[in-house]
Amino acid sequence: MKRIEISVAMCTFNGAKYLREQLESIAVQTRLPDELIVCDDNSTDGTVEVILNFAAHAPFPVRLEINTRNLGSTKNFERAISFCQGEVVALADQDDVWNEQKLETIYGSLEEYPEIGYVFSDAELIDDLSNQTGKNLWQSIGFSDSLRGEFVKATQPAILLRRNVVTGATMAFRSCLNSVLLPFSPYFVHDGWIAIIASCVGWPGLPICEPLIRYRQHCAQQLGVRPRSFLEKVRWARLNPTTNLSDCILAFQDARSRLSVAEQLGHKLSESHTRLVDEKILHCAQRLAMHSKHGVAKVGNVVLEMLTGRYHRFSNSWQSAAKDLCF
């Protein structure tokens, strides 16, 4: 059987503090990658020096690309992925620590299930000093046993259209999907984009219950699963609600356009999946329109949208409805 080549796509930006530990965890994998591609987003600390020092003794080829200007994480991952030569691309953040069997487990899963387009795993949460917090990633984001049981090919798009349950730091996907994945929508985080497009074009994801990384939580990271207080949630809800909904509409319009491209490229799409994306766009548009209304008119619009069931299928159920009423 032909050996599957694995590329690791890593993005860095001012990450010297934790980067050595992450790189060394990749160097001791029981199944080493065939290459490591690092795209640095114009760091101003010692990140580049850490990478060059590692590359000098790494047991696999390391390619470093330095952006001339800051692209942001999503576009930087897009660039890193575009350089990868492997049949499988494993994504890596700069501040985590991989378990030794991560790539071997990914390799085995993709070999065993050739119909799977991507895999993602649970993770142990650690703090900025690498101490375990006693919590796991899936526990923190509410990816429960019952929800994992529902995460099968036919239902994945519906679950992902409600909320993304795939964390990029734990993710790997088949590079044959690049023709429909690249370029990424600027309105999506890269992991959400990969998951929804792959699932909709018939290359579903496989959750791996074993925690394959130690996922670091610290105040300097761009994304994470740190619990927010009630007051923080209220402040977040009040922060540009119309902008958030406008971006959501643009994001899923991009997804819908990309699915049309995928169909032209020969991917067989399920009509029910494309209809779900259209409904998601409609739901966001209806919610956005409510913010220009007041009093009885707003209440009426929220009630009508609740009766369609779309709050439950595409948003955070009654909590999203309450947000629309209040803001």
C-alpha positions in Angstrom: 0.0 0.0 0.0 1.3 3.4 -0.9 2.5 5.5 2.1 0.4 8.6 2.7 2.7 11.6 2.9 1.8 14.0 5.7 2.6 17.7 5.6 2.3 19.9 8.8 1.2 23.4 8.1 2.1 25.7 11.0 1.4 29.4 11.4 3.4 31.7 13.7 3.3 35.2 15.0 5.3 36.5 17.9 5.2 33.0 19.4 8.7 32.5 20.6 7.6 31.9 24.2 5.9 28.5 23.5 7.2 27.6 20.1 10.2 25.5 21.1 8.0 23.1 23.1 5.6 22.7 20.2 8.3 22.1 17.6 10.0 19.5 19.8 6.7 17.6 20.2 6.4 17.3 16.4 10.0 16.1 16.2 9.3 13.1 18.5 6.2 11.8 16.7 6.0 8.1 16.4 5.1 8.7 12.8 7.2 11.7 11.7 5.8 14.2 9.1 7.3 14.3 5.7 7.7 18.0 5.8 6.9 21.0 8.1 5.8 24.2 6.4 5.9 27.3 8.6 4.5 30.6 7.5 5.5 33.4 9.9 3.2 36.5 9.9 5.9 39.1 10.1 6.9 38.4 13.8 8.9 41.0 15.7 10.2 38.7 18.5 12.5 35.8 18.3 10.1 33.5 16.5 12.0 33.2 13.3 15.3 32.4 15.1 13.5 29.6 17.0 12.3 28.1 13.7 15.7 28.3 12.0 17.5 26.7 15.0 14.9 23.9 15.0 15.2 23.4 11.2 19.0 22.9 11.6 18.5 19.6 13.5 14.9 18.6 12.6 14.4 14.9 11.4 12.4 16.1 8.4 12.5 19.0 5.9 11.4 22.4 7.3 10.4 25.2 5.0 10.0 28.7 6.4 8.1 31.5 4.6 8.0 35.0 6.1 5.2 37.3 5.2 6.1 40.8 4.2 3.0 42.1 5.9 0.6 40.7 8.5 -2.1 38.5 6.9 -4.0 37.4 10.0 -4.3 33.7 11.0 -6.9 32.6 8.4 -5.0 33.9 5.4 -1.7 32.8 6.9 -3.0 29.2 7.2 -4.2 29.5 3.6 -0.7 30.4 2.5 0.9 27.6 4.5 -1.5 25.0 3.2 -0.8 26.2 -0.4 2.9 25.2 0.0 2.2 21.7 1.4 3.1 18.7 -0.9 1.6 15.9 1.2 -1.6 14.0 0.6 -2.6 14.9 4.1 -2.2 18.3 5.7 -2.1 18.5 9.5 -2.7 22.0 11.0 -0.5 23.2 13.9 -0.7 26.2 16.1 2.4 27.7 17.6 1.6 27.3 21.3 0.3 23.8 21.8 2.0 20.5 22.5 1.3 17.4 20.5 1.0 13.9 22.0 3.6 11.5 20.5 1.0 9.4 18.7 -0.9 12.3 17.1 0.2 11.8 13.5 0.2 8.0 13.7 -3.4 8.1 14.9 -4.4 10.5 12.1 -2.6 8.3 9.6 -4.3 5.2 10.8 -7.8 6.8 10.8 -7.4 8.1 7.2 -6.1 4.8 6.0 -9.0 2.9 7.7 -11.7 5.2 6.4 -10.9 6.3 2.8 -14.2 8.0 2.5 -13.3 10.5 5.2 -12.2 13.9 4.2 -10.9 15.3 7.5 -10.3 14.3 11.1 -10.2 16.2 14.3 -9.7 15.2 17.9 -10.3 16.1 21.5 -7.5 17.9 23.5 -6.4 18.3 27.0 -6.4 21.9 28.1 -3.2 23.3 29.7 -2.4 26.7 31.1 0.5 29.1 30.2 2.9 27.1 32.4 1.9 23.8 30.7 -0.1 22.6 33.7 -3.1 20.5 33.0 -6.4 22.3 33.9 -8.3 19.0 34.4 -10.6 19.9 31.5 -10.8 18.7 27.9 -11.6 20.7 24.8 -14.8 18.9 23.8 -16.1 19.2 27.3 -15.5 23.0 27.2 -17.2 23.6 23.9 -20.1 21.2 24.5 -19.3 18.6 21.9 -21.1 15.9 23.9 -21.3 12.2 23.5 -24.8 12.5 22.0 -23.7 15.2 19.6 -20.8 13.1 18.5 -23.2 10.3 17.8 -25.2 12.5 15.5 -22.0 13.7 13.7 -22.4 11.4 10.7 -22.2 12.2 7.0 -25.8 13.0 6.4 -26.1 15.3 9.5 -22.7 17.0 9.7 -23.6 20.1 7.6 -26.7 20.8 9.8 -24.6 20.6 13.0 -21.8 22.8 11.5 -24.3 25.4 10.3 -25.5 25.8 13.9 -22.0 26.1 15.3 -18.5 25.0 14.5 -17.3 22.0 16.6 -14.0 21.5 14.8 -10.8 23.1 16.3 -8.1 23.7 13.7 -5.2 22.9 16.1 -6.5 19.2 16.2 -7.4 19.0 12.5 -6.0 17.2 9.5 -7.5 16.9 6.0 -6.8 15.4 2.6 -5.1 17.8 0.3 -7.2 16.7 -2.7 -9.8 19.0 -1.2 -7.6 22.1 -1.8 -9.3 22.8 -5.2 -12.6 23.6 -3.4 -11.1 24.8 -0.1 -8.7 27.4 -1.4 -8.9 30.4 -1.1 -10.6 30.6 2.3 -13.4 33.0 2.8 -12.2 36.1 4.7 -15.4 35.9 6.8 -14.7 32.4 8.2 -12.1 31.1 10.6 -10.1 28.5 8.6 -11.2 25.4 10.6 -14.9 26.2 10.3 -14.5 26.8 6.5 -12.7 23.5 5.9 -15.2 21.6 7.9 -18.4 23.0 6.4 -17.1 22.9 2.8 -15.7 19.4 3.1 -18.8 18.0 4.7 -21.1 19.6 2.1 -19.1 18.2 -0.8 -19.3 14.7 0.4 -16.0 14.4 2.3 -17.2 14.1 5.9 -15.2 14.5 9.1 -14.3 11.9 11.7 -14.1 12.9 15.4 -11.2 11.1 17.2 -12.2 10.9 20.9 -8.6 10.5 22.1 -7.0 13.8 23.1 -4.1 14.2 20.6 -2.8 17.5 21.7 -2.4 19.6 24.8 -4.3 22.8 23.9 -2.8 25.8 25.6 -5.1 28.5 27.1 -3.4 31.9 27.7 -4.3 35.5 27.6 -2.3 36.3 24.5 -3.9 33.8 22.1 -6.3 34.9 19.4 -8.8 32.1 19.9 -9.5 29.7 22.7 -12.1 28.2 25.0 -11.6 30.3 28.2 -15.0 30.5 30.0 -16.5 34.0 29.9 -18.4 35.5 32.8 -22.0 36.6 32.5 -21.0 40.2 32.2 -18.5 39.3 29.5 -21.2 37.5 27.6 -23.5 40.6 27.9 -20.7 42.9 26.6 -20.0 40.5 23.7 -23.7 40.4 22.8 -23.9 44.2 22.7 -20.7 44.5 20.6 -21.8 45.3 17.0 -24.6 42.8 16.7 -25.4 44.0 13.2 -21.8 43.7 12.0 -21.6 40.2 13.3 -24.8 39.2 11.4 -23.6 41.0 8.3 -20.4 39.1 8.4 -22.3 35.8 8.9 -24.4 36.5 5.8 -21.2 37.2 3.8 -19.6 34.1 5.1 -22.3 31.7 4.1 -22.8 33.5 0.8 -19.2 32.7 0.2 -19.8 29.1 1.2 -22.8 28.8 -1.1 -20.7 30.2 -4.0 -17.9 27.8 -3.3 -20.4 24.8 -3.3 -21.5 25.9 -6.8 -17.8 25.8 -7.9 -17.4 22.4 -6.3 -20.4 21.1 -8.3 -18.8 22.4 -11.5 -15.6 20.5 -10.5 -17.5 17.3 -10.4 -18.4 17.0 -6.7 -21.9 15.6 -6.2 -23.7 17.8 -3.7 -26.8 16.9 -1.7 -29.7 19.2 -2.5 -30.7 19.1 1.2 -27.2 20.4 2.2 -27.3 23.4 -0.2 -30.8 24.2 0.9 -29.6 24.3 4.5 -26.9 26.8 3.6 -29.6 29.0 1.9 -31.8 28.8 5.0 -28.8 29.8 7.2 -28.3 32.9 5.0 -32.1 33.7 5.2 -32.1 33.3 9.0 -29.1 35.7 9.4 -30.8 38.2 7.1 -34.0 38.0 9.0 -32.2 38.5 12.3 -30.3 41.5 10.8 -33.5 43.1 9.7 -34.9 42.9 13.2 -32.3 45.3 14.5 -33.9 48.2 12.5 -37.2 47.5 14.2 -38.6 48.5 17.6 -41.3 47.6 20.0 -44.2 45.4 18.8 -42.8 45.2 15.3 -39.5 43.7 16.6 -41.3 41.3 18.9 -43.5 40.1 16.0 -40.5 39.5 13.8 -38.7 37.5 16.5 -41.8 35.4 17.1 -42.3 34.7 13.4 -38.7 33.6 13.1 -39.0 31.4 16.2 -42.0 29.7 14.6 -39.9 28.6 11.6 -37.6 26.7 13.9 -34.6 28.4 12.4 -33.4 29.8 15.8 -33.0 26.3 17.0 -31.5 24.9 13.8 -29.1 27.8 13.0 -28.5 29.8 16.1 -28.3 29.4 19.9 -32.1 28.8 20.2 -33.9 31.0 22.7 -30.7 32.8 23.8 -30.3 34.2 20.3 -34.0 35.2 20.2 -33.6 37.0 23.5 -30.5 38.8 22.2 -32.4 40.0 19.1 -35.2 41.2 21.4 -32.8 43.1 23.7 -30.4 44.6 21.2 
